[in-house]
Each structure stands twice: as C-alpha cells, then as structure tokens.
Amino acid sequence: MSDAPSQASSSQQAPGRPATARTAFYAMNTGTGGPRDWLTLLHPPYTLWHLSYVVIGAAVIPHLVLWRLGGTLLAFFLAVGIGAHALDELHGHPLATGISNRVLAVTAAVSIAAAMVAGLAYGGWRMLPFVLAGGLLVCAYNLELFGGRLHNDWWFGIAWGAFPALVGSYAQHWTLPPAAWAAALAALFLSMGQRALSTPARMIRRRVARVSVRISFLDGTERQLGGADLLAPIERALRFFVCATAALALVFLLAAR
C-alpha cells in the first residue's frame, strides 16, 4: 500500500463470499484433501516460527547437544505442526481443506500421542510434567475446552511461545537456568504479538463478506480501501516476524556451536 493518497475503488464482493479468496496468506489448498491441503494444514510459517523457540531455548543452555535438540524439534513438529493444526481444522475447517474429520481426528491423536511417547521415552519421569502439560495445552487450546478459557492471547503465548522455549532448554541437561526463563519470556510476548496480528487477518479472510474503508486526508483527498488493502500490512508484518524469528534461532544456534 502506497503512502501517497490516491483514489481507488473499493472491493465489491458478493454477499456470503469472503472478502479474500484464500483462507490464509500461505494457503495453497484445493479442497480435495490432496498434498496441497496437507501442506496448508501444517501452517508452514507458523510452525517454523514456533519451532524456532525450541531452538532458542536449547541454544541458551551451555554445551548444546544437537541430537537432543533434534529430538525435541521432532516432538514439537508432531504435536504442534501436525497434531494441533489437525485439531484446529477439525474445529470447523477454518482452512477449508478437503481432509475429512475422521482423518483429521486420527492424525491429531496419532501425532500428539507419538510426541508424548517420544518425550517419555527420552526423559522418563523427568519429562513427565512437561509431557502432561503439553498434551493438556494442545488439546485445551485447540479444542477450546473449559469453555474456551484457555483460548486467549495469554494462553496462546504460554502454549506456543514460552512452553516450547522452556522444553527446548530443559531437554538439554534437565535444568532451567535464568537464561531459559528469559528466552521463554521473549517467546511469550513474540507469540502474543503474532496472535495480535493474525487474529484480525483471519477475521478478514474467513468471516468478512465485504469491507470498505474511506480515509479522508487533511489535504481534502480521499482513499477507498478494500479487504486486500487492510490485510497487506498485517500479513507483511507476519512474514517479516517469521523470517526474523527463524533468523534469530539460527544466530543462537551458531553462537552456541
């Protein structure tokens, strides 16, 4: 969107149709249940974003052990990248994929169970509190259990930001020094920032049939904005944050080595 004021026509969508064609800026699904639907289901930018917190959490612990980091990343990819997103799609098909509810339910159950079993197999009793907390968070948030009380900005920040960072730290040498808590705090607020941006973007893409905003400038000119104009700066910021968080994770990883 240009900073210079100019006249533009508003978007005119048909009633009952969303203001934009795709359900997310990264969506490539066809609604047939094929590979493109499955790739969209993974929410690739957001999965990368939250896996980056695992890397950052692990990298702040002295004497980084790469195979332990790899195992932690795999567990979170199964639980969050696949399981949580399958549960989310099961709850009303917000991405409009063609994957059936039965397949989504089985996928979620198997992937979350596999992540929990992997955590227990690796850490035993030392990982049990984190495994139980992770299973509770992923189900409570995505299925909006407990009347949706955990489905808000703070719990999103805890579940998808602070928790991955803490587990990434703890899985290294079974300790949580001050640096681990500082990394978790940063991940908490970064995740809350993500939700503050993605929530209005989802609303415009999935729930709004028509949007038209008129801006009147001090010089007397006017500009008409449609849904795409409103989405552009929000989703551009989301893309930048994904890249920045992944780059930070790489910086921490290289510095730890």
C-alpha positions as CSV (number, residue, x, y, z in Angstrom):
1,M,0.0,0.0,0.0
2,S,1.4,3.3,-1.0
3,D,1.9,6.2,1.5
4,A,0.7,8.7,-1.1
5,P,-3.0,9.5,-1.0
6,S,-4.8,8.4,-4.1
7,Q,-8.3,7.4,-5.2
8,A,-9.0,3.7,-5.5
9,S,-12.2,1.8,-5.9
10,S,-13.4,-0.5,-3.1
11,S,-13.7,-4.2,-3.4
12,Q,-17.2,-5.4,-4.1
13,Q,-17.7,-9.0,-3.0
14,A,-20.9,-10.9,-3.4
15,P,-22.9,-11.4,-0.2
16,G,-21.9,-14.6,1.6
17,R,-18.5,-14.7,0.0
18,P,-15.3,-14.0,1.9
19,A,-13.5,-10.7,1.3
20,T,-10.5,-12.6,0.1
21,A,-10.1,-15.8,-1.9
22,R,-7.6,-17.6,0.3
23,T,-8.2,-18.6,4.0
24,A,-4.5,-17.7,4.9
25,F,-1.7,-15.9,3.1
26,Y,0.2,-19.2,2.9
27,A,-2.9,-21.3,1.9
28,M,-2.5,-23.4,-1.2
29,N,-5.2,-25.9,-0.6
30,T,-7.6,-27.1,-3.3
31,G,-10.3,-28.6,-1.1
32,T,-9.7,-32.1,-2.4
33,G,-7.7,-33.5,0.5
34,G,-4.6,-33.8,-1.6
35,P,-1.0,-32.9,-0.9
36,R,-1.6,-29.2,-1.2
37,D,-4.3,-29.4,1.5
38,W,-1.9,-31.3,3.8
39,L,0.8,-28.8,3.3
40,T,-1.6,-25.9,4.1
41,L,-2.7,-27.8,7.2
42,L,0.8,-27.6,8.6
43,H,0.7,-23.8,8.6
44,P,4.3,-23.7,7.5
45,P,5.2,-20.2,8.5
46,Y,3.7,-20.5,12.0
47,T,5.2,-24.0,12.5
48,L,8.6,-22.6,11.6
49,W,8.0,-19.7,14.0
50,H,7.2,-21.9,17.0
51,L,9.9,-24.4,16.3
52,S,12.4,-21.5,16.4
53,Y,11.5,-21.0,20.0
54,V,12.6,-24.6,20.7
55,V,16.0,-23.8,19.1
56,I,16.4,-20.6,21.0
57,G,15.5,-22.3,24.3
58,A,18.0,-25.0,23.7
59,A,20.8,-22.7,22.5
60,V,20.8,-20.6,25.7
61,I,21.9,-23.7,27.6
62,P,25.7,-24.3,27.8
63,H,27.1,-27.3,26.0
64,L,24.3,-27.7,23.4
65,V,23.6,-31.3,22.4
66,L,22.4,-31.4,18.8
67,W,20.7,-34.8,18.8
68,R,18.7,-33.8,21.9
69,L,17.6,-30.6,20.1
70,G,16.7,-32.6,17.0
71,G,14.5,-34.9,19.1
72,T,12.8,-32.0,20.8
73,L,12.1,-30.4,17.4
74,L,10.6,-33.6,16.1
75,A,8.3,-33.9,19.1
76,F,7.1,-30.4,18.7
77,F,6.6,-30.8,15.0
78,L,4.4,-33.8,15.6
79,A,2.5,-32.2,18.5
80,V,2.1,-28.6,17.1
81,G,2.9,-28.7,13.4
82,I,0.6,-31.7,12.8
83,G,-1.4,-32.5,15.9
84,A,-2.5,-29.1,17.0
85,H,-3.2,-27.9,13.5
86,A,-5.3,-31.0,12.7
87,L,-7.4,-30.3,15.8
88,D,-7.8,-26.7,14.7
89,E,-9.0,-27.8,11.3
90,L,-11.3,-30.4,12.9
91,H,-13.0,-27.5,14.7
92,G,-15.0,-26.1,11.8
93,H,-12.5,-26.5,8.9
94,P,-11.2,-22.9,9.0
95,L,-8.7,-23.6,6.3
96,A,-11.4,-25.1,4.0
97,T,-9.3,-28.2,3.3
98,G,-10.9,-31.3,1.9
99,I,-9.5,-33.6,4.6
100,S,-12.2,-35.5,6.4
101,N,-13.0,-35.1,10.1
102,R,-12.2,-38.7,10.7
103,V,-8.7,-38.5,9.1
104,L,-8.1,-35.2,11.0
105,A,-9.0,-36.8,14.3
106,V,-6.8,-39.8,13.7
107,T,-4.0,-37.7,12.5
108,A,-4.2,-35.5,15.6
109,A,-4.4,-38.4,18.0
110,V,-1.5,-40.3,16.5
111,S,0.8,-37.4,16.1
112,I,0.2,-36.0,19.6
113,A,0.4,-39.4,21.2
114,A,3.7,-40.1,19.3
115,A,5.1,-36.8,20.6
116,M,4.2,-37.6,24.2
117,V,5.6,-41.2,23.9
118,A,8.8,-39.8,22.4
119,G,9.2,-37.4,25.3
120,L,8.7,-40.1,27.9
121,A,11.0,-42.5,26.1
122,Y,13.7,-39.9,26.1
123,G,13.3,-38.3,29.5
124,G,11.2,-40.7,31.6
125,W,10.0,-39.3,34.8
126,R,12.0,-36.1,34.3
127,M,9.9,-35.2,31.3
128,L,6.6,-36.4,32.6
129,P,5.4,-32.9,33.9
130,F,6.2,-31.3,30.5
131,V,4.6,-34.1,28.5
132,L,1.4,-33.9,30.5
133,A,1.4,-30.1,30.4
134,G,2.0,-30.2,26.6
135,G,-0.8,-32.7,26.0
136,L,-3.2,-30.6,28.1
137,L,-2.3,-27.3,26.4
138,V,-2.6,-28.6,22.8
139,C,-6.0,-30.1,23.4
140,A,-7.4,-27.4,25.7
141,Y,-6.4,-24.6,23.4
142,N,-7.3,-26.0,20.0
143,L,-10.5,-27.7,21.1
144,E,-11.4,-24.7,23.2
145,L,-12.0,-26.9,26.3
146,F,-13.0,-25.5,29.7
147,G,-15.4,-23.1,28.0
148,G,-12.6,-21.6,25.9
149,R,-10.9,-20.1,29.0
150,L,-7.5,-21.1,27.6
151,H,-8.2,-19.8,24.2
152,N,-6.9,-16.2,24.5
153,D,-3.8,-14.1,23.9
154,W,-2.0,-15.1,27.2
155,W,-2.6,-18.8,26.9
156,F,-1.5,-18.7,23.3
157,G,1.7,-17.0,24.3
158,I,2.3,-19.6,27.1
159,A,1.4,-22.7,25.0
160,W,3.0,-21.8,21.7
161,G,5.8,-19.4,22.9
162,A,7.0,-19.9,26.4
163,F,6.4,-23.6,26.6
164,P,8.4,-24.6,23.5
165,A,11.3,-22.5,24.7
166,L,11.3,-24.0,28.2
167,V,11.1,-27.5,27.0
168,G,13.9,-26.8,24.5
169,S,16.0,-25.7,27.4
170,Y,15.1,-28.4,29.8
171,A,15.6,-31.2,27.4
172,Q,19.3,-30.4,27.0
173,H,20.5,-31.1,30.6
174,W,17.4,-31.2,32.8
175,T,17.9,-27.7,34.1
176,L,16.2,-24.3,33.7
177,P,18.7,-21.5,34.4
178,P,17.7,-17.8,34.3
179,A,18.6,-17.6,30.6
180,A,15.9,-20.3,29.9
181,W,13.2,-18.2,31.6
182,A,14.3,-15.1,29.8
183,A,14.1,-16.9,26.5
184,A,10.6,-18.2,27.5
185,L,9.5,-14.6,28.4
186,A,10.7,-13.3,25.0
187,A,8.9,-16.2,23.2
188,L,5.7,-15.4,25.2
189,F,5.5,-11.9,24.0
190,L,6.5,-12.7,20.5
191,S,3.7,-15.2,20.3
192,M,1.2,-12.8,21.7
193,G,2.3,-10.3,19.1
194,Q,1.8,-12.9,16.4
195,R,-1.8,-13.5,17.7
196,A,-2.5,-9.8,17.8
197,L,-1.7,-9.6,14.1
198,S,-3.1,-13.0,12.9
199,T,-6.5,-12.6,14.6
200,P,-7.7,-9.7,12.5
201,A,-6.1,-11.2,9.4
202,R,-8.1,-14.4,9.9
203,M,-11.3,-12.4,10.6
204,I,-10.9,-10.5,7.3
205,R,-10.0,-13.6,5.3
206,R,-12.6,-16.0,6.7
207,R,-15.5,-14.1,8.2
208,V,-15.9,-10.8,6.3
209,A,-18.0,-10.8,3.2
210,R,-17.5,-7.1,2.2
211,V,-15.3,-4.4,3.6
212,S,-14.9,-0.8,2.5
213,V,-13.0,1.9,4.4
214,R,-12.8,5.5,3.3
215,I,-9.9,7.6,4.5
216,S,-10.1,11.4,4.3
217,F,-6.7,13.2,4.3
218,L,-6.0,16.7,5.6
219,D,-5.4,17.9,2.0
220,G,-9.0,17.0,1.1
221,T,-8.2,13.9,-0.9
222,E,-9.8,10.6,-0.1
223,R,-8.8,6.9,-0.5
224,Q,-11.0,3.9,-0.5
225,L,-9.6,0.7,0.9
226,G,-10.9,-2.9,0.5
227,G,-10.0,-6.1,2.3
228,A,-6.8,-6.7,0.4
229,D,-5.6,-3.2,1.4
230,L,-6.3,-3.9,5.1
231,L,-4.6,-7.3,5.0
232,A,-1.4,-6.2,3.2
233,P,0.4,-4.5,6.1
234,I,-0.7,-7.1,8.7
235,E,0.4,-10.1,6.7
236,R,3.6,-8.4,5.5
237,A,4.4,-7.9,9.2
238,L,3.7,-11.5,9.9
239,R,6.0,-12.6,7.1
240,F,8.8,-10.4,8.5
241,F,8.3,-11.7,12.0
242,V,8.5,-15.3,10.8
243,C,11.8,-14.6,9.0
244,A,13.2,-12.6,11.9
245,T,12.4,-15.3,14.5
246,A,13.9,-18.0,12.3
247,A,17.0,-15.9,11.7
248,L,17.3,-15.3,15.5
249,A,17.1,-19.0,16.1
250,L,19.9,-19.6,13.6
251,V,22.0,-16.9,15.3
252,F,21.6,-18.6,18.7
253,L,22.3,-22.0,17.2
254,L,25.5,-20.8,15.5
255,A,26.6,-18.9,18.6
256,A,26.1,-22.0,20.8
257,R,28.3,-24.1,18.5
